């Protein structure tokens, strides 16, 4: 398509695992989208270890899962999240992070839920958080209704209770703003 449109002098293509085929000075805006958060975090960590994240201006990251891990990795690799947005399209929800060089760290709840989503009072985030709390309460009721509760189930109950508590704290802070 590039050749057909006569753009070969303006566009070059590289097949690469992440940013392996690039030099730091070539990377101004990095976009990674549509992949799992685990893979995305690994690619960012590898690029950082290779010294490729020394001159970029902005990264736009849209992980499909494990967003908490991507947030943690960004911070561990000398980045700060300047903006975060959650969007919904045809019933699916996507989180998009804009990252720039800088130092920043979050608390556990902020890594899980996203400080910037909370600060900008993202309406999709509010819906997701509310639905997650209700879903976890429903799961908790089912687990607690069991006649015999194994040690594994007790651990799961405690985990879900903590998730509900974290979510409700976030909602309480939301209401207090």
C-alpha positions as CSV (number, residue, x, y, z in Angstrom):
1,X,0.0,0.0,0.0
2,X,2.8,2.4,0.8
3,X,4.4,1.7,-2.6
4,X,1.0,2.0,-4.4
5,X,0.5,5.4,-2.8
6,X,4.0,6.6,-3.7
7,X,5.0,7.1,-0.1
8,X,8.1,4.9,0.1
9,X,10.4,7.9,0.5
10,X,8.4,9.1,3.6
11,X,7.6,5.8,5.3
12,X,9.8,3.0,6.3
13,X,8.7,-0.3,7.8
14,X,10.5,-2.5,10.3
15,X,9.5,-5.9,11.5
16,X,10.6,-6.1,15.2
17,X,9.8,-7.6,18.5
18,X,8.7,-4.5,20.4
19,X,11.1,-1.7,19.9
20,X,14.2,-3.9,19.2
21,X,14.7,-2.5,15.7
22,X,14.7,1.2,16.8
23,X,17.2,3.5,18.3
24,X,16.3,5.8,21.2
25,X,16.7,9.0,19.1
26,X,14.1,7.6,16.7
27,X,11.4,7.2,19.3
28,X,9.3,10.3,19.8
29,X,5.8,8.9,20.2
30,X,5.4,5.2,21.0
31,X,2.0,3.6,20.6
32,X,1.2,0.1,21.9
33,X,-2.4,-1.1,21.6
34,X,-4.5,-4.2,21.5
35,X,-2.2,-6.5,23.4
36,X,-2.3,-8.0,26.8
37,X,-0.9,-6.0,29.7
38,X,1.6,-8.7,30.6
39,X,3.2,-8.5,27.1
40,X,3.0,-4.8,27.0
41,X,4.8,-4.5,30.3
42,X,7.4,-6.9,29.2
43,X,8.0,-4.9,26.0
44,X,8.3,-1.6,27.9
45,X,10.7,-3.2,30.4
46,X,12.9,-4.6,27.7
47,X,13.0,-1.2,25.8
48,X,13.9,0.5,29.1
49,X,16.7,-2.1,29.8
50,X,18.0,-1.5,26.3
51,X,18.2,2.2,26.9
52,X,15.5,3.0,24.2
53,X,13.3,5.1,26.5
54,X,15.7,7.9,27.0
55,X,14.4,10.4,24.4
56,X,10.7,9.7,23.8
57,X,8.2,12.4,24.4
58,X,5.0,10.4,24.8
59,X,3.8,6.8,25.0
60,X,0.2,5.9,24.4
61,X,-0.6,2.5,25.9
62,X,-3.9,0.6,25.6
63,X,-3.5,-2.7,27.4
64,X,-6.3,-5.3,27.1
65,X,-5.7,-6.7,30.5
66,X,-3.5,-6.4,33.6
67,X,-3.6,-2.6,33.5
68,X,-2.3,-2.5,37.1
69,X,0.9,-4.2,35.8
70,X,1.3,-1.7,33.0
71,X,1.0,1.2,35.4
72,X,3.6,-0.3,37.8
73,X,6.0,-1.0,34.9
74,X,5.6,2.6,33.5
75,X,6.6,3.9,36.9
76,X,9.5,1.4,37.3
77,X,10.8,2.5,33.9
78,X,11.0,6.2,34.6
79,X,7.6,7.2,33.3
80,X,4.6,9.1,34.7
81,X,1.0,8.8,33.7
82,X,-0.2,12.2,32.6
83,X,-3.6,11.2,31.4
84,X,-5.8,8.1,31.5
85,X,-9.1,7.6,29.9
86,X,-11.6,4.7,29.8
87,X,-13.8,4.4,26.8
88,X,-16.6,2.0,25.9
89,X,-17.2,0.8,22.3
90,X,-19.9,-1.8,21.4
91,X,-20.1,-3.1,25.0
92,X,-16.3,-3.4,25.4
93,X,-14.3,-1.2,27.7
94,X,-10.8,0.0,27.0
95,X,-8.3,1.9,29.1
96,X,-5.8,4.3,27.4
97,X,-2.8,5.8,29.2
98,X,-0.7,8.7,28.1
99,X,2.8,8.4,29.5
100,X,5.7,10.9,29.6
101,X,9.1,10.7,31.1
102,X,9.1,11.5,34.8
103,X,8.9,10.1,38.3
104,X,5.7,9.1,40.0
105,X,4.4,6.3,42.2
106,X,1.0,5.2,43.3
107,X,-0.5,3.4,46.2
108,X,-2.0,-0.1,45.8
109,X,-5.5,1.1,45.1
110,X,-4.3,3.6,42.5
111,X,-2.3,0.9,40.6
112,X,-5.4,-1.2,40.6
113,X,-8.0,1.4,39.7
114,X,-5.9,4.3,38.1
115,X,-5.3,7.6,39.9
116,X,-5.9,9.6,36.7
117,X,-9.3,7.9,36.0
118,X,-10.3,8.8,39.5
119,X,-9.0,12.4,39.4
120,X,-10.7,13.2,36.1
121,X,-13.9,11.6,37.4
122,X,-14.1,9.3,34.3
123,X,-17.8,8.3,33.9
124,X,-17.0,4.9,32.3
125,X,-14.6,4.2,35.2
126,X,-17.3,5.0,37.7
127,X,-19.7,2.5,36.0
128,X,-17.0,-0.2,35.9
129,X,-16.1,0.3,39.6
130,X,-19.8,0.2,40.6
131,X,-20.4,-3.0,38.5
132,X,-17.2,-4.6,39.9
133,X,-18.3,-4.1,43.5
134,X,-21.7,-5.5,42.8
135,X,-20.2,-8.5,41.0
136,X,-17.8,-9.2,43.9
137,X,-20.7,-8.9,46.4
138,X,-22.6,-11.5,44.4
139,X,-19.6,-13.9,44.3
140,X,-19.1,-13.4,48.0
141,X,-22.7,-14.3,48.8
142,X,-22.3,-17.5,46.8
143,X,-19.1,-18.5,48.6
144,X,-20.4,-17.7,52.0
145,X,-23.6,-19.7,51.3
146,X,-21.6,-23.0,51.0
147,X,-22.2,-25.4,53.9
148,X,-18.5,-26.6,54.0
149,X,-15.9,-23.9,53.5
150,X,-12.4,-25.1,52.6
151,X,-9.2,-23.2,53.5
152,X,-8.9,-22.2,49.8
153,X,-12.4,-20.9,49.8
154,X,-11.7,-19.0,53.0
155,X,-8.7,-17.3,51.3
156,X,-10.9,-16.4,48.3
157,X,-13.6,-14.9,50.6
158,X,-10.9,-12.8,52.3
159,X,-9.6,-11.7,48.9
160,X,-13.0,-10.7,47.6
161,X,-13.8,-8.9,50.8
162,X,-10.7,-6.8,50.4
163,X,-11.6,-6.0,46.8
164,X,-15.0,-4.9,47.8
165,X,-13.5,-2.8,50.6
166,X,-11.0,-1.1,48.2
167,X,-13.8,-0.4,45.7
168,X,-16.1,1.0,48.3
169,X,-13.3,3.2,49.6
170,X,-12.8,4.5,46.1
171,X,-16.5,5.2,45.7
172,X,-16.6,7.0,49.1
173,X,-13.7,9.2,48.0
174,X,-15.5,9.8,44.7
175,X,-18.6,11.0,46.5
176,X,-16.5,13.2,48.8
177,X,-15.1,15.1,45.9
